[in-house]
């Protein structure tokens, strides 16, 4: 069998060789000669073992599965994220404790794997008491919102000085940080200025997240993001770079029962108490 294949290959080789020589002597273009050489290479490859074939779908899936986290973008759904990253949709729900897939929002960092793989990604392990849960940015309306007294100022975070923070609004804090609220509520009048709490880049500006009204999310250095919800008007666009103190919105009550600013600080995707970072008034 091998001898017959070698004989056939030699016959094809000689035939193509004659074509190449005739074409070359007659002034044929290099393109014609190159095409003949490609035919020769194709004939030769048939006599040996097959070239390995890579499954592109398998390769991309393996690469995506190695990703440990994913930052939600505007227009994303869990199904889309699952297809993009290769991570199982039910696994994403379980790891991130997602009860309502519609409540994910741009800027949210989702875990795609758990256990030892989290440590391999370079992220610090999250203890059960501080583990990020995927819930609406603002749940103050459904929880106890009757607290009118301004919360006491907690101790300052050890990394509070990493960023030069400023208050996003001048009103009184009417709702403190809890595991349910994920942030604080600041009272005010409709149209009051909402200010960027630090230098950064606008990750999201729109009203596509249910329950948060007109929302702005700003990305800062060192893994921090801030969120500003329930605005009356949005004054910056997605992708815009802003400075601390820039007026980015007007306070309102979109998707809220009263005029207020719901403000969050997230560190590496985990909600933290803004009062531990904002300067004393």
C-alpha positions as CSV (number, residue, x, y, z in Angstrom):
1,X,0.0,0.0,0.0
2,X,2.8,2.4,1.0
3,X,4.7,1.6,-2.2
4,X,1.7,2.4,-4.4
5,X,1.2,5.8,-2.6
6,X,4.8,6.7,-3.1
7,X,4.6,5.7,-6.8
8,X,1.5,7.9,-7.3
9,X,3.1,10.8,-5.5
10,X,6.2,10.6,-7.6
11,X,4.1,10.5,-10.8
12,X,2.2,13.6,-9.7
13,X,5.4,15.3,-8.6
14,X,7.0,14.8,-12.0
15,X,3.9,16.0,-13.8
16,X,3.7,19.1,-11.8
17,X,7.4,19.7,-12.1
18,X,7.1,19.6,-15.9
19,X,4.3,22.2,-15.7
20,X,6.3,24.4,-13.5
21,X,9.4,24.2,-15.8
22,X,7.3,24.9,-19.0
23,X,5.5,27.8,-17.3
24,X,8.8,29.3,-16.1
25,X,10.5,29.0,-19.5
26,X,7.5,30.5,-21.3
27,X,7.6,33.6,-19.1
28,X,4.6,32.6,-17.0
29,X,3.8,34.8,-14.0
30,X,5.1,34.0,-10.6
31,X,1.5,33.6,-9.6
32,X,1.1,30.6,-12.0
33,X,4.3,29.0,-10.7
34,X,3.2,29.6,-7.1
35,X,-0.2,27.9,-7.8
36,X,1.5,24.9,-9.2
37,X,3.7,24.7,-6.1
38,X,0.6,24.8,-4.0
39,X,-0.8,21.8,-5.9
40,X,2.4,20.0,-5.4
41,X,2.3,20.6,-1.7
42,X,-1.3,19.4,-1.6
43,X,-0.4,16.1,-3.4
44,X,2.6,15.6,-1.1
45,X,0.5,16.1,2.1
46,X,-1.9,13.3,1.0
47,X,0.9,10.7,1.2
48,X,1.8,11.4,4.8
49,X,-0.1,11.6,8.0
50,X,-2.9,14.2,8.3
51,X,-2.1,17.6,9.7
52,X,-3.6,18.1,13.2
53,X,-7.0,19.9,13.1
54,X,-7.7,22.3,16.0
55,X,-11.3,22.7,17.1
56,X,-11.7,26.4,17.3
57,X,-14.8,26.2,19.3
58,X,-13.2,24.0,21.8
59,X,-10.1,26.3,22.0
60,X,-12.2,29.4,22.6
61,X,-14.3,27.6,25.1
62,X,-11.3,26.5,27.1
63,X,-9.8,30.0,27.1
64,X,-13.1,31.6,28.2
65,X,-13.6,29.0,31.0
66,X,-10.2,29.9,32.5
67,X,-11.5,33.4,33.1
68,X,-12.3,33.8,36.9
69,X,-14.4,37.0,36.8
70,X,-16.5,39.0,34.3
71,X,-17.5,42.6,34.5
72,X,-21.1,43.2,33.3
73,X,-21.6,45.5,30.4
74,X,-24.7,47.4,29.2
75,X,-27.1,45.0,27.4
76,X,-25.6,41.9,29.1
77,X,-27.8,39.0,30.3
78,X,-26.8,35.9,32.2
79,X,-27.4,33.8,29.1
80,X,-25.2,36.1,27.0
81,X,-22.5,36.1,29.6
82,X,-22.6,32.3,29.8
83,X,-22.2,32.0,26.1
84,X,-19.4,34.6,26.0
85,X,-17.3,33.1,28.8
86,X,-18.2,29.5,28.6
87,X,-19.2,29.4,32.2
88,X,-22.4,27.5,33.1
89,X,-25.3,29.9,33.7
90,X,-26.6,28.0,36.8
91,X,-23.1,28.1,38.2
92,X,-22.9,31.9,37.8
93,X,-26.3,32.2,39.6
94,X,-25.2,29.9,42.5
95,X,-21.7,31.4,43.1
96,X,-23.0,35.0,43.0
97,X,-26.3,34.2,44.8
98,X,-28.4,35.7,42.0
99,X,-32.1,35.2,42.6
100,X,-33.4,37.5,39.9
101,X,-31.2,37.5,36.7
102,X,-32.8,40.8,35.6
103,X,-31.1,42.6,38.5
104,X,-27.6,42.5,37.2
105,X,-26.2,45.9,36.1
106,X,-23.2,47.4,34.2
107,X,-20.1,47.5,36.3
108,X,-21.0,44.5,38.5
109,X,-18.2,42.0,38.8
110,X,-19.4,38.4,38.6
111,X,-17.5,35.4,39.7
112,X,-17.3,32.6,37.1
113,X,-15.8,30.0,39.4
114,X,-15.3,29.3,43.1
115,X,-12.9,27.5,45.4
116,X,-9.2,27.4,44.8
117,X,-9.7,29.0,41.3
118,X,-10.6,32.3,43.0
119,X,-7.2,32.4,44.6
120,X,-5.5,31.5,41.3
121,X,-7.1,34.5,39.7
122,X,-5.2,36.9,42.0
123,X,-8.3,38.1,43.8
124,X,-8.3,38.1,47.6
125,X,-10.7,35.4,49.0
126,X,-14.0,36.8,50.2
127,X,-15.2,35.7,53.6
128,X,-18.9,34.9,54.1
129,X,-19.4,38.1,56.1
130,X,-18.2,40.3,53.3
131,X,-19.1,38.2,50.2
132,X,-20.7,40.3,47.4
133,X,-24.2,39.4,46.7
134,X,-26.0,40.3,43.5
135,X,-28.9,42.5,44.4
136,X,-30.4,45.8,43.3
137,X,-28.1,48.7,44.1
138,X,-31.0,50.3,46.0
139,X,-33.4,48.3,48.2
140,X,-34.1,51.0,50.7
141,X,-37.6,51.5,49.5
142,X,-38.5,47.9,50.2
143,X,-36.7,47.8,53.6
144,X,-37.0,50.0,56.6
145,X,-36.8,53.5,55.2
146,X,-38.3,55.1,58.2
147,X,-34.9,55.8,59.8
148,X,-34.6,59.6,59.6
149,X,-31.7,60.0,62.0
150,X,-28.3,60.4,60.3
151,X,-26.2,57.3,60.9
152,X,-23.2,57.6,63.1
153,X,-19.9,57.8,61.3
154,X,-18.1,54.5,61.2
155,X,-14.3,54.1,61.6
156,X,-12.4,55.1,58.5
157,X,-11.3,52.3,56.1
158,X,-7.6,51.4,56.0
159,X,-7.5,52.1,52.3
160,X,-9.6,55.3,52.4
161,X,-6.6,57.4,51.5
162,X,-5.9,55.6,48.2
163,X,-8.4,57.9,46.4
164,X,-9.1,61.5,47.1
165,X,-12.8,61.3,47.9
166,X,-15.5,63.9,48.1
167,X,-19.2,63.9,48.9
168,X,-21.6,63.3,46.0
169,X,-24.3,65.5,47.5
170,X,-24.7,68.0,50.3
171,X,-27.9,66.7,51.9
172,X,-28.4,64.7,55.1
173,X,-27.8,60.9,55.1
174,X,-31.2,59.4,55.7
175,X,-30.4,55.8,55.1
176,X,-27.2,54.1,56.2
177,X,-25.2,51.2,54.8
178,X,-26.5,47.7,55.4
179,X,-26.2,44.3,53.8
180,X,-29.5,45.1,52.1
181,X,-29.1,48.7,51.0
182,X,-25.5,48.2,49.7
183,X,-25.0,52.0,50.0
184,X,-26.4,55.2,51.6
185,X,-29.3,57.5,50.7
186,X,-28.8,61.3,50.8
187,X,-31.8,63.6,51.0
188,X,-32.2,66.7,48.9
189,X,-34.5,68.7,46.6
190,X,-35.2,68.0,43.0
191,X,-32.5,69.5,40.8
192,X,-29.8,69.6,43.5
193,X,-26.4,68.9,42.0
194,X,-25.0,65.3,42.1
195,X,-21.2,65.5,42.2
196,X,-18.5,63.0,41.1
197,X,-17.0,61.7,44.3
198,X,-13.6,61.2,42.7
199,X,-11.7,61.3,39.4
200,X,-12.8,58.5,37.0
201,X,-14.4,57.4,33.8
202,X,-18.2,56.9,33.3
203,X,-18.9,53.2,32.8
204,X,-22.7,53.6,32.5
205,X,-25.1,56.5,32.1
206,X,-28.7,55.5,31.5
207,X,-32.0,54.2,32.9
208,X,-31.8,50.5,31.8
209,X,-31.6,49.0,35.3
210,X,-34.9,48.4,36.8
211,X,-35.5,50.0,40.2
212,X,-32.7,52.5,40.0
213,X,-34.0,55.1,37.7
214,X,-31.5,57.3,36.0
215,X,-28.2,55.8,37.0
216,X,-24.5,56.7,36.6
217,X,-21.7,54.3,37.4
218,X,-18.1,55.6,37.5
219,X,-14.9,53.6,37.4
220,X,-12.0,54.8,39.6
221,X,-8.5,53.7,40.2
222,X,-7.5,50.7,42.4
223,X,-10.6,48.7,41.8
224,X,-13.2,51.2,43.1
225,X,-16.4,52.1,41.4
226,X,-19.2,54.5,42.5
227,X,-22.9,54.5,41.6
228,X,-25.4,57.3,41.7
229,X,-29.1,56.4,41.3
230,X,-32.6,57.9,41.1
231,X,-31.4,61.1,39.3
232,X,-33.7,63.5,37.6
233,X,-31.3,64.3,34.8
234,X,-28.0,62.8,33.6
235,X,-25.3,65.2,32.5
236,X,-22.5,62.9,31.5
237,X,-22.2,60.1,28.9
238,X,-20.8,56.6,29.0
239,X,-17.0,56.7,28.3
240,X,-16.6,60.3,29.4
241,X,-13.7,61.1,31.8
242,X,-14.6,63.2,34.7
243,X,-12.9,65.0,37.6
244,X,-13.8,65.0,41.3
245,X,-16.4,67.7,41.9
246,X,-17.8,67.6,38.4
247,X,-21.6,68.0,38.3
248,X,-22.7,64.7,36.7
249,X,-26.5,64.7,37.4
250,X,-29.4,66.4,39.0
251,X,-31.1,64.8,42.1
252,X,-34.5,63.3,41.5
253,X,-36.8,60.5,42.4
254,X,-36.8,58.3,39.3
255,X,-37.9,54.8,40.4
256,X,-38.0,56.0,44.0
257,X,-40.7,57.1,46.4
258,X,-39.0,60.4,47.3
259,X,-36.3,62.7,46.1
260,X,-32.9,61.3,47.1
261,X,-29.5,60.2,45.9
262,X,-28.7,56.5,46.4
263,X,-24.9,56.3,46.5
264,X,-22.7,53.3,46.5
265,X,-18.9,52.5,46.7
266,X,-17.8,49.1,45.6
267,X,-14.3,47.8,46.1
268,X,-13.3,44.9,43.8
269,X,-17.0,44.4,43.2
270,X,-17.9,44.2,46.9
271,X,-20.2,46.9,48.4
272,X,-18.5,48.8,51.2
273,X,-19.8,51.5,53.5
274,X,-19.3,54.9,51.8
275,X,-19.1,56.6,55.2
276,X,-15.8,54.8,55.8
277,X,-14.4,56.5,52.7
278,X,-16.0,59.9,52.4
279,X,-14.5,62.7,54.4
280,X,-16.1,64.0,57.6
281,X,-18.6,66.8,56.9
